[in-house]
């Protein structure tokens, strides 16, 4: 995508009091003329005009390394932030949002794909886009280049995933409560951190040409703080998510205000299978990695031979995601251990339209850790009267945590999600979530009378 430099002057500015800054992000570099007393909110609004994403989702920083952990405060002015004429700001926002530039790029790629085709035959190779005159040797070389050879990817882009102990326990306890009679899924909210490339214990000369090597990729480690269970219907063999845009959007917004994004998903199965992911699960994992980022991780929970619930983490390969994006993958209704392809591919130098699912899956190391967010308030969308969310439950949980500071008492994602029905996501939650992020009890106590009032603790 070509970078843009767009100047947006503000009417009535005196040039002597103008601070000209640039803001750089994945959509390009934008240039703005601002006043010294303009706030970072103003910068976000100007970026929003260019990208089309909501301004409250935009984070700004002078240092790109601090974008996620310590962005500039939206209420501070240009002067307070030490921003001078000519400075380069950096911005980012929830990667699940599509900007104007993303939409334009998708339309361009779609148009090229329609013209070029899938490369199955001479008419669909887009030859006239590549060269005017062709020889048979050149054409055969091109066909060789576009042939898809299935290669195993030894390591995923996600090197490790650390899962909050309380969230993992709450998920598995509910599975036991249901006696594993229905599959269950949840989205994981958290953060990504840069990670070192995995260390390959095999010597270089032992690697085969059938191994899919990731070149020049930034490896990441996922940290999962929260498990959000969307509305769903589960059976012993499968689960189906029921769309509920209102609460799903609120959960995404709340997570964003708490400095989190979707980093993975988790689901259960009965443990009777001999393969890590079935065809439908591979398709869904590829869809999520395409939508939420290459380090998005898949976690399964199942009873092992001793009857203990076991957690395993995976990713599908980058090649799998690429084939999914091109519409080349299909589920085999008769064999859950293989994937069908819509055109021939090469597996171990043989042409076929079936791929062993193990060739598309990478193992990811999984770790335990403890988040600052608590789990104790009933979890939404669970089909049980014991998990109903109401003010009585709010009162009970707050009283059970009476010996904690107020900021700790409300550091509960599921409680906060319940409170989005009563407090404003636009005006109340940004300062409340900021206080929770910084564990600022004084800031959180500004909301104590209001929340206690709703809970009947006056």
N, C-alpha and C positions, 0 to 999 in steps of 0.2 A: 504494500500500500504506500502510495507516495505521501510524503510528509507535506503538511500544509503550514503556511505562515500567514495568518489572517489578522489584520490590525482592526481593532474595534475601539475607535476613539469615543470618549465620553463627552457629550455636548456640554459646552460652557466651561471646559477646563482652561485654566490659565496655564500656559506651557511652563511657567516657572515653578508651578506646584504639581506638575505631572510626574508620576513615577511610571516609566515604561518598563514593563516586565514581560517575560516570556514564560509560558507554561507548557511543559512537554509531557506527553503520555503516549499510550499505544496508538492513539488516533492521529498523532501529529504534534506539531509545535504551534501554539497560538500566541499571538502578541496582543497585549492590552495596555491601554493608557489609564492609570488609576490615580486617585488622590491619596495623599499620605494617610488620611483618616478613614479610607475605605477598609473594610474588614476582609478577612479570608472568606467570609460568606459571599462577598462581592465577587471575589475571584472564582469561587465555585459556581456562582450564577452565570458568570461570563463563559466559563468552560462548558456549563450546561447548554448554553445557547448554541455552542459549536458542535457538541457531541449528541445532544438530545437526551442524555441520561439525567435523572433527577439530581438536583444540586445537593440534596442532603446525603447522597451516596458517595459524593466526591471527597477524597482526602487529598490534602496538599501539603507539601514539605519542600524545604530547601535542599534536603538530602534524600535521595531516592531510597536509601537504606532504612530511613526512619518512617517511610510512608505507612507501613502497617502498624508498627509499635508505638510511634510517637508523632503523629501528624500535627500540623499547626492547628491551634484552636480557632474554630470558626468565628469566635467573637472578638479575637484580637485584631488590631488594625495593622496595616502594612508597616507603619513605623514601629509599633510594639514588637513585631516579628523580626525587625532588623532587615527588612527587605529594601534594597536600594535599586536605583535606576539601572536597568540592564541585567538584573539578576535573573537566573533561570530557576523557575519553580518546577516541581515534578508533581504530577497528579496520577491518581489511580481510583478505581471504583470497582464495585462488585463485578467480577468477570462473567457472571451469569447474565448481566444486562447487555443489550445490544445497542451500540451507538449508531448514529447516522452513517458513520464510516464503515462499520461492520456490515450494515445492511447493503451499502453500495458495493462492498467487496464481495459479498455473497451473491449479489445479482450478477456481478462481472464474472465470477467463477462459474455460476450456473449457465450463463450465456456461452462461455468458452466450452464448458462440458457438453452442452447440447450440440455445439458445432463439431467438437472433436470426437465425441462418442467414447466408447469404452475400449477401443483398440482391438476389437475382435477380428476385423478383417480390413482389407485395403481401403474400403469406402469409409470406414469409421476411424481411421488413424489420423485424420486431419492433415493429410500430406500437404495440401496446398497452403497450409499455414506454416509449414516447416521449410519447404524448399520448392523451387519451380520445377526442376527436372530431376528424375530419380532413375537409378539403375537397379537391377534386380538385387545386386549385392548390397546396395545401400538400404533397400527395402527390407531385406532379410535381417540386416543388422538392427534396423529399427524395431522389427518384430521381436528380435531377441531382447532388446532393451525394455520393451513394454511387457514382456512376459512376467507374470507374477510368480515368483518362487517363494514358497512358504518356508520361512526360517523361524527357528525357535529363538525367542528373546530370553536370555538367561536372567537378566535383572530388569525389574520395573523402574520407571522414572521415580516412583515413590520407594525410597530405600527402607523406611520403617514407618509404622503407624503406632502412636502412643494413645491408648484408649483410657479415658477416665474410669477409675475403679467403680465409682458409685453408679455411673450411667450403665456400665457393663453389668453390674450386679442387678440393677433394677430391671434391665432387659431380660436377663436369664431367669430371674425370680418369677417374672410374669409368664415366661415360657413354661416353667415348672408348675405354676398355678393353673395353667391351661392343660397340664399333663402332655405337652407337645402335640396336642390334637389338631392344631392349626398353625400353619406357617405365619411368621410375623416379620415385618420389616421396619426400618427406621432410617432416616437421614442423619448423618453425623455432621455437626457444626464444629468448627475449630479453626485452626490456622495451619499454614505451611511454613516451614523453615528450610533454608538452603542446607543441603547435605553433601557430603563428600561422595564421590562415585564409589560403588561397592567394590570391594577387593576380590578379584578373581583368584582363587587358589590354584587354578589350573595354569600350566605354563602356556605362553602364547602359541607355541607350535602345536598344542593339543586342541586348539580351537578349530572347529570345522567351518567350511564355507556355508554350511546350513545354519549358522548361528546369526541371528539378527542383532547387529551391534548398534547401539545408540551413539551417534557421533555428535559432539559439541552440544550436548544437552545439559541443562542445569538440573541435577538431581535434587529432590526435595524430600523432607520428612513431614509426615502429617501428624498433627496433634488434635485428637478428637475430644472436645470438652463436653458435648451435649448430644444426646440421642433424641431426635424428634420423630414421633410416630405419626405419620399422616393418617387420615381416614382410610380404612382399608377393609377388605373382606378376605379372610384366610380359610383355606381348607387344609387337609393333611398333605395334599400334593402340591399346593400352589398358594399364591397370594395375589390379590389384585388391588391396586391403589385406586381409591375413589376420589375423583378430583374435587377439591374444596379450595378454590383459588383464594378465597378471603383469608382463611386461617393460614394457608401455606405462605401467602404473601406477607402476612403479619409476622410469621415465624422467621422468614428470611430477613425482613426489615429489623426485627428485634435482634437477630444474630449479628447483623451488620453494625448496629449501634453498640453492640458488645464486642466489636472488633473481630467477628467471626464470619465465616462463609461455609458453604457446603464442601466438605473435604472427603466425604465417603458415604457409603451406605452399608447397612448391616441387615442380614436376614437369616432366618432359621430354616433348617430342614431336619428330617427325622434320622439322618445318619445312615440310612440303608444303602446309599449309593457308593460306588467305588471310584467316582470321579469328582473333582472339586466343584466344577460349575457345569450345569447343563446348558443346552443350546440357547434357551430363552434368557438365561442369566448372563451368558456371554454377550448376547445382543444388547441387553440392558446395561451391562458394565461398559461396553463400547460406546453406547449412547451417552452415558454419564461422563465418561472420560472426554468425549468429544465436546460435551456441553459445559462441564465444570472445570476442565483442565486436565493435563496429562498425568498429574500426580493423584487424581481422585482414586480412592481405594475401595475395594469390595471386601467385606468381612462376612464370613459365615459362622453360624453357631449351630452345633449339633451334638447329640449324645454319642460319646465314644463307646468302646467295647465294655468299659467299666461302668457305664451309665452316667459318667460325669459330662457336663456340658463343656465342649471344647470350642475355642475361638481360633479361626484361621483367616489369614488376610491374603488377598490376591490383587493382581491387575491383569487386564488383557494387554497383549502386546500392541505397540504402536502400529504394526502392520495390520493387526486385527481392526484397530480403530479406522485406519485408512480404508480398508475394505468395507467396513460398515458405512462410512461416509459416502462411498461410491455406490452403495446399494448392492454389493456383491455377495453378502452373507445371507443365508437362509437357515432356519431351523429344520433339522431332519425329524419329521414326526414319528419315525420308526426307531430312531437310535439317538438317545440323548447325549451320547458320548462323541458324536461327530457333528461337524457343521457342513452344510451344503453351500456350494458357490453357484452363482448364476452363469459363470463362464469357466472354462477349464483353467486350472492353475497347475503348477508343478510342485509335487511333494516328493522329495528324495529322487528328483530327476524323472519322475513319472507323471504324466498328465492325468489329472483327475478332477472331479467336482465334489470330492469329499475330503475334509480335513479333520484329523484327530484333534479333538478339543485341547488336549494337553500341549499341542504345538502353539496354541494361542494364549496360553496362560502363564503368568510369572508369579512366583511366590514372593510375599512381602513379610518381613519380620514384624512381629507384633509385640508391643510392650505395655506394661501397666504404668499408670501414673495417676496422680490426684489433682484435679482441677480446683480452682478457688470457688467454682460454682457448686452449690449443694444440690442434692436430689432428695426430696422429701415431700413436696407438694404432689398431689395426684397427677398422673400423666394423662394428657388429653387423648381421646379417641380409643381408649381401651374398653372393650365390651364387657364391663363388669361394674356392678353397683359400688364396689369398693374403690373405684377409681374416678368417681364423679367429682367434678370441680365445682365448688360453691363457696360462699362466704363462711360457712361453718368450718369447712376444711382450712380456709385461709386463717381463720382465728386459731384453730387448733395448732397449725404449724408455727404460727408466729409465737404463740404461748410456749410451745415446746422449745423454741429457740430464745426464750426470754433472757437467758444469761449471755447471749451474744450481743455484739454491737448491732445497731439497726442495719448498717450496711451489709453485715454478714447475714442477717435474718432474711433480707430480701435478695440475696445473691443466689437465686434459684430460677433457672430459665423457665421452668414450667409454671412457677408462680407468676413470674413477670408476663408470660404469654397470656395467662388468665386475666391479669390486670390490664392488658391492652384493650379489653372490652369496656373498661371504665375510665382509664386515663388516656390522654391524647398521645399517640405515637409521634405526632409532629412537634408538640410543645413540651409535654411532660417527660417523655422517655429519653430524649437526648441528654438532658442534664442528669437524670437519674442513672442512666447507663454509664455516663461519664464518671459519676461518683463511684459506681460499682467497679468499673475498670480500674480506677485509682485507689479503691478501697478507702474512699474519703467519707468517713462517717458523718462529718458535719454537713457535707453536701447531700448525702442520702437522707439525713434527718429533716431536711426541708419538706420531704414527702411523708414523713412519719404520721403527722396528724391526719392527713388525707387517707392513707392506706389503713391506718388503725380505725378510722371512721367507717370505712367500707366494711372492715372485719368485725365491727361492733366492739371495739376495744377502748372506746372513749371512757 
